[in-house]
Amino acid sequence: MFDPTKKRKVSEEVKAMFPIEVINGLWDTLRQMKKDQIVVTPAIAFVFSDDSTDEEIYVMGLQNFGAVAKEYTVKYTGEKDFLGKGTIVVVQDHPKNITMKISDANKALN
């Protein structure tokens, strides 16, 4: 699951909402989760905390309807106007690629 040799696809919505440093930070977080051996489902939801520091933001990696959850930090020093909106990014493992998109739950709220 989440083989690092698979192609990675990032939706246009994610690209428009988040700086590339944050997107890369989510990919790094996924790698760390694999290293920590806590990846148990083919879909991981990343929920952004409203809290941050000048140098970091915080994300919670949720799996299995929240039964598996762990907070991670993402190094980021730029504008943080994307925080505080309740946005959830879903990273999903498919047979030939790994996709990153905005959660359908967020789309239902708009």
SENUGU-358812 format. One record per residue (C-alpha): residue number from 0; residue in one letter; chain; z, x, y. Coordinates in Angstrom, 1 decimal. Each point is the difference from the previous one (the first is absolute). Last residue first. Layout:
# SENUGU-358812
  seq  type  mol      c3      c1      c2
  NUM     A    A       Z       X       Y
...
***
This chain:
# SENUGU-358812
  seq  type  mol      c3      c1      c2
  109     N    A    -0.2   -20.0    24.5
  108     L    A     2.9    -0.5    -2.4
  107     A    A    -2.3    -0.3    -3.1
  106     K    A    -1.6     3.4     0.8
  105     N    A     3.4     1.7    -0.1
  104     A    A     0.6    -1.5    -3.5
  103     D    A    -3.4     1.2    -1.1
  102     S    A     1.3     3.5     0.5
  101     I    A    -2.0     2.4     2.1
  100     K    A    -2.1     2.4    -2.1
   99     M    A     0.1     3.3    -1.8
   98     T    A    -2.2     0.3    -3.1
   97     I    A     0.1     2.4    -2.9
   96     N    A    -3.3     0.5    -1.9
   95     K    A    -1.9    -0.3    -3.3
   94     P    A     2.3    -2.1    -2.3
   93     H    A     2.0    -1.5     2.9
   92     D    A     3.4     1.2     1.3
   91     Q    A     1.3    -1.9     3.0
   90     V    A     1.5     1.1     3.3
   89     V    A     1.3    -2.9     2.0
   88     V    A     1.0     0.4     3.7
   87     I    A     2.5    -2.5     1.3
   86     T    A     0.2    -0.7     3.8
   85     G    A     3.2    -1.5     1.2
   84     K    A    -1.0     0.5     3.7
   83     G    A     2.8     2.2     1.1
   82     L    A    -2.0     3.2    -0.4
   81     F    A    -3.7     0.3     0.9
   80     D    A     0.9     1.0     3.6
   79     K    A     1.4     3.3    -1.3
   78     E    A    -1.9     2.4     2.2
   77     G    A    -0.1     3.6    -1.4
   76     T    A     2.6     2.2    -1.7
   75     Y    A    -0.5    -0.8    -3.7
   74     K    A     1.6     1.5    -3.1
   73     V    A     0.3    -2.8    -2.6
   72     T    A     3.4    -0.6    -1.4
   71     Y    A     0.6    -1.8    -3.3
   70     E    A     2.2    -2.9    -1.1
   69     K    A     0.1    -1.1    -3.6
   68     A    A    -0.5    -3.3    -1.8
   67     V    A    -0.5    -1.2    -3.6
   66     A    A     1.0    -3.6    -0.5
   65     G    A    -1.8    -0.9     3.2
   64     F    A    -2.6    -2.3    -1.6
   63     N    A    -0.9     2.6    -2.6
   62     Q    A    -0.5     2.8     2.5
   61     L    A     1.2     0.7     3.5
   60     G    A    -0.4     3.3     2.0
   59     M    A     2.1    -0.2     3.1
   58     V    A    -1.4     1.8     3.0
   57     Y    A     1.8     2.0     2.8
   56     I    A    -1.5     1.6     3.1
   55     E    A     0.6     3.6     1.0
   54     E    A    -0.1     2.5     2.9
   53     D    A     1.3    -1.9     3.0
   52     T    A     2.1    -2.1    -2.3
   51     S    A    -0.7    -3.3    -1.6
   50     D    A     1.4    -3.4    -0.6
   49     D    A    -2.1    -3.1    -0.4
   48     S    A    -0.5     0.9    -3.6
   47     F    A    -3.4    -0.2    -1.5
   46     V    A    -0.6    -1.7    -3.4
   45     F    A    -2.2     1.8    -2.5
   44     A    A    -1.0    -2.2    -2.9
   43     I    A    -0.9     1.7    -3.2
   42     A    A    -2.5    -1.4    -2.5
   41     P    A    -0.8     1.4    -3.5
   40     T    A     3.7    -0.3    -1.0
   39     V    A     2.6     2.4    -1.2
   38     V    A    -0.2     3.0     2.4
   37     I    A     3.5     1.5     0.0
   36     Q    A    -0.9     3.4    -1.5
   35     D    A     1.4     2.0     3.0
   34     K    A    -3.4     1.8     0.0
   33     K    A    -1.8    -3.3     0.0
   32     M    A     2.1    -1.2     2.8
   31     Q    A    -0.7     3.2     1.9
   30     R    A    -3.7    -0.4    -0.4
   29     L    A     0.3    -3.6     1.3
   28     T    A     1.9     1.3     3.0
   27     D    A    -2.7     2.6     0.7
   26     W    A    -2.6    -2.9    -0.1
   25     L    A     2.3    -1.9     2.4
   24     G    A     0.2     3.1     2.3
   23     N    A    -3.8     0.3     0.0
   22     I    A    -0.1    -3.6     1.3
   21     V    A     2.7     0.8     2.6
   20     E    A    -1.9     3.1     1.2
   19     I    A    -3.2    -2.0     0.1
   18     P    A     1.5    -2.3     2.6
   17     F    A     0.7    -3.6    -1.2
   16     M    A    -1.4    -3.4     1.0
   15     A    A    -3.8     0.6     0.1
   14     K    A    -0.1     2.2    -3.1
   13     V    A     2.2    -2.5    -1.8
   12     E    A    -2.4    -2.8     0.9
   11     E    A    -3.0     2.1    -0.9
   10     S    A     1.3     0.2    -3.5
    9     V    A     0.9     3.4    -1.4
    8     K    A    -1.7     1.1    -3.3
    7     R    A     1.2     2.9    -2.1
    6     K    A    -2.3     1.4    -2.7
    5     K    A     1.8     0.8    -3.2
    4     T    A     1.0     3.7    -0.7
    3     P    A     3.7    -0.7     1.0
    2     D    A     0.4    -2.4    -3.0
    1     F    A     2.0    -3.0     1.3
    0     M    A     0.9    -1.2    -3.5
***
